[in-house]
Amino acid sequence: MSSNAPAPYKPLHGTPLVLLTIAISFATFMEILDLTIVNVAVPHIAGALAVSPQEGTWAISSYALASAIMQPLTGWIAKRFGEVRTFVISLVLFVTFSMLCGMATSMPMLVIFRLLQGAGSGPMVALSLALLLAAYPVERKGMALAMWAMTVVIAPIFGPILGGYITDNLSWPWIFFINVPVGLLAGAVVWGIMRKRETKTIKVPIDIVGLGLLVVGVGCLQFMLDNGNDKDWFSSPLITTLGIIALVCLTFLVAWELMAKHPVVDLSLFRKRNFTVGVIALALGMMAFFGINVVFPLWLQINLNYTATWAGLATAPVGILAFLLSPVIGRNIDKLELRAVVTFSFTVFAITSYWFSTFNNDASFGSLIMPRFVMGLAIPCFFIPLNQIILSGLKDHEVATASGLANFFRTMASSVSTAVTVTLWQHRADYHQAMLTEHVNHANPAVGSYLQTLHAGGITGERAWAVVERVITREALTLSVNDVFWGCAVLFLCLIPVLWFAKPPFASGGPETMH
């Protein structure tokens, strides 16, 4: 539709481009950081607001729920109000509700402000990419994509570390207050540079039916994923009901949006082969990648008695090579065979995932961080080329919609991954515990020898068997986490053939690019 094509603004250069890149990167970093920075602060928040740690997790899920609902609406909102205006307003809402979150004096108040914070900031990540690509010259758009991808990947990794440091050394409200100065400064810079480069707007009717189906469907799905594990999934009537409502609403949403004259979510992009292949590979790849990021620090804390800070430090080395290589990939993206680059990344992910599956409870800190460090090699080779494949053949005015949809599937894949990997870990732990327990009896020489050692140390009777039970549980948790890592390795390898359904050329942006 030519009426909503953006005006042909000249690309930015020099200081304005550098300032814009820094401002958008910091704004995006803070928004994504807020998905994970609260995780380690939940016990502190729960204690301060006099609720259980389980109720404290609502501070996490409420934000993710609202953000997930808003992401697929990004394209529609940006067309109606303009990309620059939408981004800046979204950033202001994020800052405002961040401040109110830090000032919350009860759990219901915090949950409401987190919901509003997530809803207000939902379009920010997708629009940050659209604004960067619009501001960069064609020959340097790979660098814009690299800067954006680096921010999106590194923020969730450093969230727990920063959150742990702030809650240990200041107090939990400061995980929200730090957003305020950064967000206001970033908003001022973006508005100052981009306010005269606004995209054309088009007044379209609000698709009430589509909007309602989206809110209810995604809301029920996100709530189900966040709480399913605690309620034993479909043995809970609540989770079963939520699952049915989500399935019905999302099925009708797809049918309705494909027929609607002015859809609130533009699903027509899935008719483009590269977009569809790219989103599938991104979502499933994110499931495996995020699964490792979820269970690895949990295992460190539960089995190896790491503190939250040390578990974060063991996780962080993945960001080193990702940070160093992202600009290199971005600068050379037009010269690379993108499918081969992503194939390389999935291979590295598979190798390092298998490497993780070989660890036992005696693993040292040094041995644990090596595969995390090597895994960093794969991250820029995964996110940057895949986002380029997703955007290939799209017009400039389609980038916000495409990025919003891709981010929605990335977010939902992360939620699914958390639910599946934690549940799988627990179920496999029960299986391994049962298998190990079968061999624990007086007839087993190894058991007899271990009990004699305990007796020599003064641990006898029921106390000795309690120690044996703890050892079995610990070993079962390690064997089951190894199963999860092995499963992630297999998923990465299975995704490689999917990539090769994408079809070159992979140029993006501009009215001249054709599918």
C-alpha positions, 0 to 999 in steps of 0.5 A, a space after each residue: 500500500 503506497 499510502 503508508 510508505 515512508 517519505 524518502 528521508 536521507 540516511 543519517 551520518 556522523 554524530 547524529 547517527 552515533 547518538 541515535 544508535 547509542 540512545 536506541 541501543 540503551 533504550 532497547 537494552 533497558 526494556 529487554 533487561 526488565 524481562 530478566 533483571 527482576 528474576 533474582 530480586 523476587 525473594 527480596 520483593 516478596 519479603 518487602 511486600 509481605 507475600 510468598 515467593 510464589 506470589 512474587 513471581 507475578 512481578 515477572 509474569 505480568 510484565 511478560 504477559 502484557 509485553 507479549 500481547 503488545 508486540 504483534 500490534 506494533 505494526 498497526 500502532 506505528 502505522 496509525 501514530 507514526 514510528 518515531 512518535 510511537 517509540 518515544 511515547 512507548 519509552 516515556 510510558 516505560 520510564 513512568 511505570 518503571 518509577 511507579 513500580 519502584 514506588 509500589 507498596 503492595 503486591 497488587 500495586 506492583 503487578 498493575 504497574 508491571 502490567 502497564 510497564 509491559 504494555 507501554 513498552 511492548 512496541 519498543 524493541 520492534 520499532 528500535 530496529 525499524 528506526 535504526 534501519 531507516 536511519 542507516 545508509 543502505 551499505 551499513 544496514 548490516 551494522 544497524 542490524 548487528 547493533 540491535 541484535 547484540 543489544 537484544 541478546 546481551 541484555 537478558 544475559 546480564 539482567 540477573 547479574 545486574 539484578 543480583 548486584 543491585 538488590 545485594 548492594 542497594 534495594 529492590 526498587 533500584 532495579 526499576 529506578 535505574 531505568 528512569 535517567 537512562 530512558 529519559 535521556 534516550 527518549 530526548 535524543 531520539 525525539 531530537 534527532 528523529 522528530 522531523 523524520 516521522 513516517 506517514 500515518 494512515 487512519 484505519 478502523 480498529 479491528 475490535 474482534 481481532 484485538 479482543 481475540 489477541 488479548 484473550 488468546 495470548 493472555 491465557 497462553 502466557 498465563 498458562 505457560 508461566 503457571 503450568 509447572 507450579 500447578 502440574 499442568 493439565 491436571 489443574 482445571 485452571 490450566 486446562 481451561 486456559 489452554 482451551 481458551 488460548 487454542 480457540 481464541 488464537 485459532 479464530 484470530 488467525 482465521 479472522 485476521 486473514 479475512 479482515 479488511 484492516 487486520 490488527 495483526 498483519 499475517 499476510 507477511 507469512 505468505 513470504 517464504 523467507 519471513 516464514 522460514 526465518 521466524 520458524 528457525 528463530 522461534 525454535 532456535 530460541 527455544 533451545 537457546 533459552 532452555 539452556 539459559 534457564 536450566 543452567 543457572 538453576 542447576 548451578 544454584 540447586 546442585 552446586 550451591 552457587 549463589 545467584 551472583 556466581 551463577 550469573 557470572 558462570 552464565 555471563 561469558 557467553 556475551 564476550 564473543 557475541 559482543 566482539 563478533 557482532 560488528 564483524 558479522 554486521 559489516 560483512 553481512 552482504 558478502 556472506 551466505 547467510 544460510 551457511 552462517 546460521 548453519 555454523 551457529 546451530 552446529 556450534 550451539 549443538 556441540 556446546 549443548 552436548 558439552 554441557 550434557 557431559 558435566 557432573 556434580 564435581 565440575 569446576 567453575 573453570 570447566 563450566 564457563 568454557 562451553 559458555 564462552 565458546 557458545 558466544 561464537 554462535 550467537 551473532 551468527 544466529 541472530 543477525 543473519 536470521 533477522 536479515 533473512 526475516 526482513 529480506 524482500 520487505 518494503 521499509 514500511 513493513 519492517 515494523 510489522 515484521 519485526 513486531 511479529 518476529 519479536 512476538 514469536 521470539 518472546 513466546 518461544 522463550 516462555 514455552 522454553 522455560 515451561 518445557 525445559 523446567 518441566 522436563 528437568 523435573 520429570 526426568 529427575 523423577 525417572 532417574 531417581 527411581 532408576 537409581 533407587 532400584 540399585 540402592 540396597 544392602 546387596 550392592 557392594 558400592 552402597 555397603 562401602 558408602 554406608 561404612 564410610 558414613 558409619 565411620 564418620 558417626 552417621 548411622 541409622 536413619 541419618 545415613 539413609 537420609 544422606 544416601 537419599 540426598 546424594 541420589 536426588 542430587 545425582 538424579 537432578 544432574 542426570 536429568 539436566 544432562 538430558 535437557 542439554 542433550 535434547 537442546 543439541 538434537 533440536 539445534 541439529 534438526 533445525 539446520 535443514 529448515 534454514 535451507 528452505 530460505 531463498 536468496 537474495 536476502 536484501 532488505 528495506 527500500 521500496 525497490 526490493 521485491 519478493 
